[in-house]
Amino acid sequence: MTYDARPPLAPPSGPGGFWHIQPAQVREDLIVTQKLSAPLPWGSFMITGLAGHLPGDPGTPSILLNYEWPLTWVRTATPLRKTHVEYLHAQRFRMDHFMATGQHAFRNLRVGENPPDFLADTEHGILGVECTRLALQERLWAHGLFRGVRRRMESVPPERFAALSGHMVYMWFNQANSVSSRPFPPSDEDAAVELVEALAEYEPDPAPLWRAAGTPAPPRPR
């Protein structure tokens, strides 16, 4: 991997903090031209990654995602209906808008006649709100497989994962000569059991990630 090095950042001030490492597997011949990041309204990153191109083909961009804001996991006794899911997404948009601008995009959200999905009060009067999904089919499939992993974990008592409390767990599945392998299919019961047991038995040790204030950052790759 080739990276356009820049001057290092100034040492941090204060007593110290944890160094957050985001794992990523990159093709050796990838020429990285920029870092990608998009912050959420409350300051955390929604997505981070790298952009560049392969040798001899600068006109075709390549993008590598190495972090995405975790999907909210809600335990429910029965599956949520489509209207309920859309209502949660609409309210999430309203809250994101408020966090970013200090103003509510709308108020008094209620079910519409489909269309529209919902009606809302705004400073311009009553407006209709439509919820639709725009995404790559390949990404939807990958998220669906990860949902299968989370559902498998729902069947395990939460106390078995007590050691993971306060930590963020990254999960990726790599096969030989591949940087974009997906989770095992839902039909692979043995793999699901093995994964859940490994998570339940794992005890993280954050001590190696602690950096004292003023400690120089590691050199950037070239």
C-alpha positions in Angstrom: 0.0 0.0 0.0 1.3 3.5 -0.9 0.3 6.4 1.3 0.9 10.1 0.8 2.5 10.9 4.1 1.8 14.2 5.9 3.3 15.9 9.0 2.3 14.2 12.3 -0.3 15.8 14.5 0.7 17.6 17.7 0.9 15.4 20.8 -2.3 15.2 22.8 -2.7 17.1 26.0 -4.1 15.7 29.3 -3.5 12.6 31.3 -3.8 10.2 28.3 -6.4 8.1 26.6 -7.1 4.9 24.6 -5.8 4.5 21.2 -8.7 3.3 19.0 -7.4 1.0 16.2 -9.7 0.2 13.3 -8.7 -3.0 11.6 -8.6 -3.1 7.8 -7.1 -5.5 5.2 -5.8 -3.6 2.2 -4.6 -4.8 -1.2 -0.8 -4.5 -1.3 -0.9 -2.7 -4.6 -3.6 -0.2 -3.7 -2.5 3.5 -4.1 -4.3 5.4 -1.3 -5.0 9.0 -2.2 -7.3 10.1 0.6 -8.9 9.2 3.9 -12.7 9.1 4.1 -14.7 10.1 7.1 -18.2 11.3 7.8 -19.2 12.5 11.3 -22.5 12.0 13.0 -24.3 15.0 14.5 -23.1 14.0 18.0 -19.5 13.9 17.0 -18.7 10.2 16.5 -17.8 8.9 13.0 -20.6 7.4 10.9 -18.1 5.9 8.4 -14.3 5.8 7.8 -12.3 4.4 5.1 -9.7 4.8 2.4 -10.0 5.9 -1.3 -7.6 5.4 -4.1 -7.0 3.4 -7.2 -5.0 0.4 -8.5 -1.7 0.9 -10.5 -2.3 1.7 -14.1 -6.0 2.5 -13.6 -6.3 5.9 -11.9 -9.6 6.6 -13.6 -11.3 3.8 -11.7 -11.7 4.6 -8.0 -11.4 2.0 -5.3 -12.9 2.5 -1.8 -12.2 0.5 1.3 -14.6 0.9 4.3 -13.0 0.0 7.6 -15.6 1.3 10.1 -19.4 1.9 10.1 -21.5 3.1 13.0 -23.0 0.0 14.5 -26.6 -0.7 13.8 -28.9 -0.2 16.8 -29.9 -3.6 18.2 -33.3 -3.7 19.7 -34.6 -6.8 21.5 -38.3 -7.4 20.8 -40.7 -10.2 21.7 -42.1 -10.2 18.2 -40.8 -8.7 14.9 -41.5 -5.0 14.4 -44.1 -4.2 11.7 -43.0 -2.2 8.7 -44.8 0.9 9.9 -43.0 0.7 13.3 -39.6 0.4 11.6 -40.3 3.4 9.3 -41.5 5.4 12.3 -38.2 4.7 14.2 -36.2 5.8 11.1 -38.2 9.0 10.7 -37.8 9.9 14.4 -34.0 9.1 14.1 -33.8 11.6 11.2 -35.6 14.2 13.3 -33.2 13.7 16.1 -30.1 13.8 13.9 -31.4 17.0 12.3 -31.9 18.5 15.8 -28.4 17.5 16.9 -26.8 19.0 13.8 -28.8 22.2 13.5 -30.6 22.8 16.9 -33.9 22.8 15.0 -36.5 20.1 14.7 -37.3 19.3 11.0 -40.9 18.4 12.0 -43.1 17.7 15.0 -46.2 15.6 15.8 -45.4 12.7 13.5 -48.4 10.4 12.8 -49.3 7.7 10.4 -50.6 8.9 7.0 -52.8 7.2 4.4 -49.9 5.5 2.6 -49.1 7.5 0.6 -47.7 9.3 2.4 -46.3 7.0 5.1 -46.6 9.8 7.8 -47.9 13.3 8.3 -45.9 15.9 10.2 -46.3 19.5 11.4 -43.7 21.9 10.1 -43.3 25.7 10.0 -44.7 25.6 6.5 -47.8 23.6 7.5 -48.6 19.9 7.4 -46.3 17.9 5.1 -46.2 14.2 4.1 -43.2 12.1 4.9 -42.2 9.1 2.7 -39.8 6.4 3.9 -37.9 4.5 1.2 -34.7 2.5 1.1 -31.9 3.3 -1.3 -29.0 0.9 -1.0 -26.8 -1.5 -2.9 -28.3 -5.0 -3.1 -24.9 -6.5 -2.2 -24.7 -4.3 1.0 -28.3 -5.3 2.0 -27.3 -9.0 1.6 -24.2 -8.5 3.8 -26.2 -6.7 6.5 -28.8 -9.5 6.3 -26.1 -12.1 7.1 -24.9 -10.1 10.0 -28.4 -9.9 11.3 -28.4 -13.6 11.4 -25.3 -13.6 13.6 -27.0 -11.1 16.0 -30.2 -13.2 16.2 -28.1 -16.2 17.1 -26.7 -14.2 20.0 -30.2 -13.2 21.2 -30.7 -16.8 22.2 -27.8 -16.6 24.7 -28.3 -15.1 28.2 -26.8 -11.6 28.2 -24.7 -12.3 31.3 -22.5 -14.6 29.3 -21.2 -11.5 27.5 -20.6 -9.5 30.7 -16.8 -9.3 30.0 -17.5 -7.4 26.8 -19.4 -4.6 28.6 -18.0 -1.2 27.7 -16.3 -2.5 24.6 -17.0 -2.3 20.9 -16.6 -5.7 19.1 -15.5 -5.7 15.5 -16.4 -8.8 13.4 -15.1 -9.6 10.0 -14.8 -12.9 8.1 -11.8 -13.3 5.7 -11.0 -16.1 3.4 -7.9 -16.8 1.4 -7.2 -14.1 -1.2 -10.3 -12.1 -0.2 -10.8 -8.8 1.6 -14.6 -8.8 1.5 -15.7 -12.2 2.8 -19.1 -12.3 4.4 -20.5 -14.2 7.5 -21.4 -17.8 7.3 -24.9 -18.5 5.9 -27.7 -18.9 8.5 -27.9 -22.6 7.7 -24.4 -23.2 9.1 -25.4 -24.0 12.7 -22.0 -25.3 13.8 -20.2 -22.0 12.8 -22.9 -20.0 14.6 -22.5 -22.0 17.8 -18.7 -21.7 17.6 -18.8 -18.0 17.1 -21.1 -17.3 20.0 -19.1 -19.5 22.4 -15.9 -17.7 21.4 -17.4 -14.3 22.1 -18.8 -15.6 25.5 -15.4 -16.9 26.6 -13.3 -13.9 25.4 -12.0 -11.5 28.0 -10.6 -8.3 26.5 -7.5 -6.7 27.8 -7.5 -2.9 27.1 -4.2 -2.2 28.8 -2.1 -2.4 25.6 -4.2 0.2 24.0 -3.5 2.9 26.7 -1.2 5.7 25.6 0.2 8.3 28.0 -0.2 11.9 27.1 2.6 13.2 24.9 3.5 9.7 23.6 4.4 10.1 19.9 2.0 8.5 17.5 3.3 5.5 15.5 4.7 6.3 12.1 2.3 6.3 9.2 2.6 3.5 6.6 4.3 4.3 3.3 
